[in-house]
Each structure stands twice: as structure tokens, then as C-alpha cells.
Amino acid sequence: MRTLISHFRAAAARFAISRSVIVPMLIGPIIGAMLAAASVAAQDATNVVTIDNFTFTPPELTVAVGTTVKWVNHDDIPHLVVNKDKAFRSKALDTDDSFSYTFASPGTFDYFCALHPHMVGKVIVK
């Protein structure tokens, strides 16, 4: 019986060492994924145009080719984001709705709100 107990103690000691290695191995990728997601979210936040008080903010945005820009409506009334050259057009965006468009080629993309034409903005893609 004593031999059996000593084997259990030895196994328990090996488990304690293994646990100190396994836990960081499991938690490491989770923390890495969270940091990567935060980095992507922070990067995406710089490519967001907010619609508030009948204005696009920022009114002019410069991005690289391949960048996705997101428009978010924070007004209490709907807005439509429409490119003057018809490259993109959103549906009616109600409060807190969003529209995204990926710019695949360089150029200057002027846009406006189809419901409120005095609302204008520009995306410059380099």
C-alpha cells in the first residue's frame, strides 16, 4: 500500500509540473488572439466615418488601396452614402446602422448623402 501511495505522490508531482507548463501553453494563444483582435479593431477605428448632426466625420479620409472604410450613422434619421461616380451606394442607414466598402483601386472618391445632398465627404485612396 505504501508503494502505491508513493507512486500516486510521484504522479501528482509530475502533474503539478505539467500543469505549470500546460496552462501557459493554453492561455498564450488566447491572449495572442485577443491582442490581435484589439489591434485589428484599433486599425479599423481609424477607417470609420461617423454620421452625426448631418455631417460626415472626418469629412476627408486618406487610406491605402485595399482598405475597407465603414460609415456608421449616429443620427436619429436615416442617411444614404452614395459615391458621385456610382462606385458604391449604401442602403438607407437607420440609427447605428453601418455600411462598409473596400477600395480596390487608387483615386479620389467623393460621396454625399442621397437624402441630404449638402452632406458631403471624400475618400482619397493611394
Contacts in CASP RR format, 6 or more apart in sequence:
PFRMAT RR
TARGET T0000
AUTHOR 0000-0000-0000
METHOD contacts of the structure
MODEL  1
MRTLISHFRAAAARFAISRSVIVPMLIGPIIGAMLAAASVAAQDATNVVT
IDNFTFTPPELTVAVGTTVKWVNHDDIPHLVVNKDKAFRSKALDTDDSFS
YTFASPGTFDYFCALHPHMVGKVIVK
44 68 0 8 1.000
44 70 0 8 1.000
47 61 0 8 1.000
47 63 0 8 1.000
47 67 0 8 1.000
47 68 0 8 1.000
47 69 0 8 1.000
47 70 0 8 1.000
48 69 0 8 1.000
48 70 0 8 1.000
48 71 0 8 1.000
48 72 0 8 1.000
49 56 0 8 1.000
49 57 0 8 1.000
49 58 0 8 1.000
49 61 0 8 1.000
49 69 0 8 1.000
49 70 0 8 1.000
49 71 0 8 1.000
49 72 0 8 1.000
49 121 0 8 1.000
50 56 0 8 1.000
50 57 0 8 1.000
50 71 0 8 1.000
50 72 0 8 1.000
50 74 0 8 1.000
51 57 0 8 1.000
51 71 0 8 1.000
51 72 0 8 1.000
51 73 0 8 1.000
51 74 0 8 1.000
51 75 0 8 1.000
51 79 0 8 1.000
51 81 0 8 1.000
51 93 0 8 1.000
51 113 0 8 1.000
51 119 0 8 1.000
52 74 0 8 1.000
52 75 0 8 1.000
53 75 0 8 1.000
54 75 0 8 1.000
54 116 0 8 1.000
54 118 0 8 1.000
54 119 0 8 1.000
55 119 0 8 1.000
56 71 0 8 1.000
56 111 0 8 1.000
56 113 0 8 1.000
56 119 0 8 1.000
56 120 0 8 1.000
56 121 0 8 1.000
59 120 0 8 1.000
59 121 0 8 1.000
59 122 0 8 1.000
60 121 0 8 1.000
60 122 0 8 1.000
60 123 0 8 1.000
60 124 0 8 1.000
61 69 0 8 1.000
61 122 0 8 1.000
61 123 0 8 1.000
61 124 0 8 1.000
62 123 0 8 1.000
62 124 0 8 1.000
62 125 0 8 1.000
62 126 0 8 1.000
63 69 0 8 1.000
63 103 0 8 1.000
63 123 0 8 1.000
63 124 0 8 1.000
63 125 0 8 1.000
63 126 0 8 1.000
64 125 0 8 1.000
64 126 0 8 1.000
65 103 0 8 1.000
65 104 0 8 1.000
65 105 0 8 1.000
65 106 0 8 1.000
65 125 0 8 1.000
65 126 0 8 1.000
66 102 0 8 1.000
66 103 0 8 1.000
66 104 0 8 1.000
66 125 0 8 1.000
67 102 0 8 1.000
67 103 0 8 1.000
67 125 0 8 1.000
68 100 0 8 1.000
68 101 0 8 1.000
68 102 0 8 1.000
68 103 0 8 1.000
69 100 0 8 1.000
69 101 0 8 1.000
69 102 0 8 1.000
69 103 0 8 1.000
69 123 0 8 1.000
70 98 0 8 1.000
70 99 0 8 1.000
70 100 0 8 1.000
71 81 0 8 1.000
71 90 0 8 1.000
71 93 0 8 1.000
71 98 0 8 1.000
71 99 0 8 1.000
71 100 0 8 1.000
72 96 0 8 1.000
72 97 0 8 1.000
72 98 0 8 1.000
73 79 0 8 1.000
73 93 0 8 1.000
73 94 0 8 1.000
73 95 0 8 1.000
73 96 0 8 1.000
73 97 0 8 1.000
73 98 0 8 1.000
74 95 0 8 1.000
74 96 0 8 1.000
75 95 0 8 1.000
76 95 0 8 1.000
77 95 0 8 1.000
78 92 0 8 1.000
78 93 0 8 1.000
78 94 0 8 1.000
78 115 0 8 1.000
79 92 0 8 1.000
79 93 0 8 1.000
79 113 0 8 1.000
79 115 0 8 1.000
79 116 0 8 1.000
79 119 0 8 1.000
80 89 0 8 1.000
80 90 0 8 1.000
80 91 0 8 1.000
80 92 0 8 1.000
80 93 0 8 1.000
80 113 0 8 1.000
80 114 0 8 1.000
80 115 0 8 1.000
81 88 0 8 1.000
81 89 0 8 1.000
81 90 0 8 1.000
81 93 0 8 1.000
81 99 0 8 1.000
81 111 0 8 1.000
81 113 0 8 1.000
82 88 0 8 1.000
82 89 0 8 1.000
82 90 0 8 1.000
82 111 0 8 1.000
82 112 0 8 1.000
82 113 0 8 1.000
82 114 0 8 1.000
83 89 0 8 1.000
83 109 0 8 1.000
83 110 0 8 1.000
83 111 0 8 1.000
84 110 0 8 1.000
84 111 0 8 1.000
84 112 0 8 1.000
85 109 0 8 1.000
85 110 0 8 1.000
87 101 0 8 1.000
87 109 0 8 1.000
88 101 0 8 1.000
88 109 0 8 1.000
88 111 0 8 1.000
89 114 0 8 1.000
90 99 0 8 1.000
91 99 0 8 1.000
92 115 0 8 1.000
93 99 0 8 1.000
103 109 0 8 1.000
103 123 0 8 1.000
103 125 0 8 1.000
105 125 0 8 1.000
106 125 0 8 1.000
106 126 0 8 1.000
107 124 0 8 1.000
107 125 0 8 1.000
107 126 0 8 1.000
108 122 0 8 1.000
108 123 0 8 1.000
108 124 0 8 1.000
108 125 0 8 1.000
109 122 0 8 1.000
109 123 0 8 1.000
109 124 0 8 1.000
109 125 0 8 1.000
110 120 0 8 1.000
110 121 0 8 1.000
110 122 0 8 1.000
111 120 0 8 1.000
111 121 0 8 1.000
111 122 0 8 1.000
111 123 0 8 1.000
112 119 0 8 1.000
112 120 0 8 1.000
112 121 0 8 1.000
113 119 0 8 1.000
END
